[in-house]
Amino acid sequence: MHKKKRAQVTVYIIIGMVILLLATLFFYLKGTTEKVQTVQELVRAQKIPSEIGYIYDHQGGLTPDDAKTIFYGEHEVSYGIYKQETEYLSFYQPYPPEYPWDISSPATIFPYIAGTLNINSGHFGDENLPPLDDSGPSIKSQLESFITSYLQNLDLTLFKEHGFDITEGEMDVSVVIGENDVTVFLTYPLEITKRATNEVTNINYFYTNHQIRLKKIYNLAHDIINEDIVRVLFNISDPSNNKDSMTIKKITNANPPKHDDIIIINDDKSMLYAEPYTFQFARENRYPALHYIDQVLPFLFPSPPPFPTINEEQIKLKVNPKAYDPDEDELLFSYSPSTYQLEQFDFDNEYIDLTVYVKEKDNEDYQDWQDIDVGIGQQAPP
């Protein structure tokens, strides 16, 4: 069975590994004659695969282990956008047919609010991106927590085997996320004694800087997520959203039958292992939204009998439905009933009842609908 791997932002791993490498090199440059190959073997043994997303509790991070993720390729990717599950501001509704907002008033029928067209204003999901450097489980605090936990669990027995005794002090990690780089400061008092000569070396500080534009990448992710949950017509992977060598790619329907997407941001100006740095998040599939059907011109027929049958094509032409999907999925319309055999009481009532559905082409469980009345009448005599 394929073992799932919890996703981690690539830069987290790299920063931890470079600190280890710098420390190891420093030890060996202080008088040992061991081969550089030993250093390389140590780093290779401690290396963790590069992954993307959050840092979880069991990894030394601050994200609960039971947080919702999507299994994509070899890794699980965290969600940046969730489908709305609860009412928002007592107006935006999570489930059809009231979705996407309250339809109790004629002035608030999608896509109108207070009688004004608001096709680019709404609430089509919830953001799940952690803050960059605020308090709480921010990316900054997760970096600091992960690096601290990772370094505290390093196996330093290799140094003892090569003639060194190490006395460790209290460790403190500080991360600064700049516009174009990420800097880590490590206060870690170490007293290193070389047993063969009793030579003592004291180390207190470590410093590393990486040209990873994490802040710019994060801000782009934050911007497109907020656009995506507000504007139903926003296309998250449109090339016009690319910015400053950062490109956005969408992997559609990454986990059928749920049909969630993976959004990938590549930054050509942030290189790791000679490849562009990649930031990705999952987007949960959301319902399509049916444009409210207001007035439909009546069907007019010659005086019955015989009584005609209305087919689906006639209904479509008469209703002319419109709909929008926040995930850019292809939509299909259907009607219930799809055909209708008229009878005398329909002409007596002067209308028939229809339900108009809009569904995702590849996922018919996600749909919106509206019940409508369509007038039935007789043509005026010539």
N, C-alpha and C positions, 0 to 999 in steps of 0.2 A: 504493500500500500504506500502511496506517495505521502510523505510526511509534510504537513503544512508548516510553513515558516512565517512567523509573525514579521510584518513589514517594519522597516526602520528607515529613516531618512539617511541616505548614503553618507552625508557629511558627518553624521554622528559617529559612524564607524571609523571614518578616515581620521577625524580629530583624535579619537582615543588611540588609534594605532600610531599616529605620528608622535604623540606625546611619549608613548612607550618606546618608540624608535629613538627619539632624541635622548631619553633617559639612558637607554641601553648603550648607545654610542658614547655618551658622556662617561659612563662607567669604564668602558673599555679604553677610552682615550686617556684615562688617568693612570696609566702605567702598566696595564696588562699586556701580555704578548700573545694572547689568544687570537686565533684567526678571525677575520671578518665573517667567514662562513658561519661561525657559531652564532653571531648576531643575526644573520639572515635566517637561520633555522629557527631561532627564538621568535622572530617576528612572524615568520610563516606559520608557526605552530599556533600562535595566538590570534591569527587573523580570522575575522568573521565575514561571511559573505555580504556583499553590498546589497542592501534592501531599502525599501522606500515606504514612508508613512509615519506612524506614531511609534513611541517607545513604550512597551508594556511593563506591567508590574514585575513580572518574572524576569525581565531583562534589566531591571534597575531603573525603569522609567516611571511615569506618573499616570499612564493610561490603564484603566482596568482591563484585566485579561479577557473579560467577557464582552468587551466592546464589539459592536457589529462590524464585520469586515466582509470583503468579497474575495473569493479564491480565484486568482488570476495567474496563470502560468505556474511558477514554482512558489509564489508568495501570496499572502493575504494583504489586500490593500484596504486602507481605511476609507470611510465615506467622508466626502467633503460636502455633499448635498443629500439630505434625506427627504423622502416624501412627507408631506404634511400629514400629521396624524391627529391633531387636535385643532379646535376652533382657535382662530387668531384674532385678537382685538374685537371679539364679539361680532365679527363681520365676515372674515375669510373662512370659508367652510372646507373641511378636508375631503368630503365624500360627495359624489354625484347623487342626485341631480342638483343639489344646492351648490356644489362646487362650481366655480372657484370662489364665489361669494354669495352672500345672502340675497335671495330673490323674493323676499317678502314684500318689497315695494317695487312698483313699476319703474321707479327712478334708479334702481340698483339691479338691473338685469344685465348679465355679462354680455358684452364688455363695456357697459355703461355704468357710471357712478354719478349719482345726482344729475342724471340726464346728459352727462358729458362722456364722449367716447374716451375710454382709458385702456386702450389695447396694450400699452406699455407700462401699466401700473397694476400691480397685484401682489399676490403672495402664493407662489407656486413651489413651495418647498422650504426646508429649514437648513440653514448653514451649519456645518459641523467642523469648521476649520478652527483649530486652537489659536489663541492669540500668539503673536510673535514674541514679545518680550514683556508683557504685562505680568501681574501677579497671578498666582494659580498655576495650573498645568500648561504653561506656555511652552513654545518651542525652546526658548532660552532656558527655562527651568528644567525641561526634560533633558536638554543637552547636559546641563550641569549635573543632574541626578544620574544620568546614564554613565557619563565619564567617571564620576566619582565611584559609582558601584563597580564599573568595569575594572578600574585601576585597583580598587580595594581587593578584588578577587584574583589579581594576577599571581601566578606562581613564580616566586623569586628563588626557588630552590636551586635553579641553574647557577646563580651567582655563588651560592654557598659551595656547590660542587667544584667551582673554579677558584676557590680560595678567598672568597669575600664574606664578611659578616656585615649585615645591614640592620641598623636600628631605625625604625620608622617613627615619624612624628604625625601630628594631625594633618589631614589632607583637606584642602579647600580649593574648589574649582570655581572660576568666574568666566563667563562667556560674554563676549561683546559682539553683537551682530551689526555690522556696518552696512553701508550701501553696496559696497563691492567686495567685502571680505567678511570672514568670521575669525575672530581671535579668541584664543583660550589662554587664560592665565591659571597656572597651577602652583599653589603654595603647598609644598610637600617636603618638610624637613627630613633629610636622610643623612645618617652618619654611616659611611662606608669604610670598613677597615679591611685592608689587604693583609691577611694573616701572615704571609711569608715575610713581610717587611715591617708589619705593624703601622704601616702608613695609613693615615686617616684622612678621608675627604668628606667635607660637609657640603651638602647641596640643599638649597631651600626653595628655589623658584624654577619653574619651567614656563616656556612661552612658545606658542606656535600660531602662525597666521596662515589662513588659506584663502585664496582668491576665488571664493565661492560667493556669488551674488545672491545669497539666500534671501536677503531682505527684498530685493527687486523681484525675485521669483515669487516669493510669498505675496507681495502686494499685487502682482498680476493675478495670482490664483484667487486672492480675496476679491479683486475687482470683478473677475468673470463669474465667480460664484454668486456674488450679489446681483449682478446683471441677470444671471440665469434664473434666479428665484423671484425676480420682480417683473421681468419682461418676458411674456409668453412667446414672443416672436424672436427673442434673442437666440442666435445660433452660436453656441459656445466655441465651435471649432472653425468658425469663419476666418479666413486668412487676414481679414481686416483687424482681428483681435491680436495678431502677433505684434510683438513690440521689442525693439532694441535687442535683436538677435535671439529673442525668446519665441519659440513657435509652439503652437497648441495642436494636439492631435487627439482625436476621439476614437476609441475602440467601441464599436456599437454592439449592444446585446452581448456583453462579455460573459454573462452567466445565465443563459436560458435554462428554465422557462421564465425567470424573473425579469430578464431583459434590461438589467442595469448596464451602465456604460463606465468605461475607464477614461479619464481625462489625463493626458500626459503633456507636461510642459518640458521642453528641451531648451537648455540655455547654451548656445555655442560659445559664450564668453566665460563659462565656468567649466573648467575641464578637470576630470578625475580619471585616472588610468588612461589618459589620452583620448577620452570620450567625453562628450558634453554631459554636464550634470543634468539629471532627470528628476523631476518632481511629479508625482501622480496621485490622483485621488479618484474614488469611485463616486458615481452619481446614481442615486436610486431612481428607478423608473417612476413616472408620475402620470396622472390621468390626462387625457385630452380634454379640452374645454369646448363645448358646443356653443357657438354664437347664438344668442337668444333669437328664436323665430317669433316674430311679432305678428304681422298681418300676411296672410296667404290668400291670394285671389281665389274665388270659388271655382269649382268645376261646374261647367255649364253643359247641359246635354239637351238634345231634342226631347220632346214630350215622350215619356215612356208609355207603354212598353214598346220594344223590348228593353229590358234593363241592362245597361252596359256593365263591363268589368273594368275597374281601374287597375292598371298594372304598375310595377315598381318604377319603370322609366317615366311614366306619366306623373307619378308622385314626386320623383326627383326633380323633374322639370318645374313642377308647380311650387314645391317647397324651396328649392335652391338653397340647401343647407351650407353653412360655413362652420369651420372648426379650426382649432389651433392646438398644437402639441408642444409642451415645454421641452421635450427631449428630441425634437426634430424627427419624430417617427412618422412614417407614412400612415395616413388615415383612410378609413373606408366608412361609407354611410350605408345604413340599412333602415328598413321600415317595418313596423308591425301594425297591421298585417302588410305583407309585401304585395299582395293583390287583394282587391276588394270587389265583391259582387254586390252591386247596388240593388236595393229593393225599394218598394213603395214607401216604407216607413222612413228611409233615408231622405227621400224627397219631402216627406211630411215634416221631419225634424229639421231639414235644411242644413244638415252638417253630418260629417262622420268623424269618429275618433281615430287618431293615428299617434303612434309613438315613433319619434325620430331618434336613431342611435348613431353615434360616432364611435368607432373602435380603432385601436391600433391594428395595422394590417397583420402583424405577426404575433399579436397578443390580445386576443379578443376579450380577455378578462378585464382589460383596462378600457372602460368605456364611459361615456356621458350620454345623457338622453333627455328628451323633453316630450311631454304629452301635448298634443295640439289638436285643435278642431279645424277642419277644413270644410268650407261651405259647399253645399250641393244645391244646384238650382237648374232651372230649365231656361233654355235660350228663348229670348223674345221672338215671337213670330215675325217672319220677314214682312 
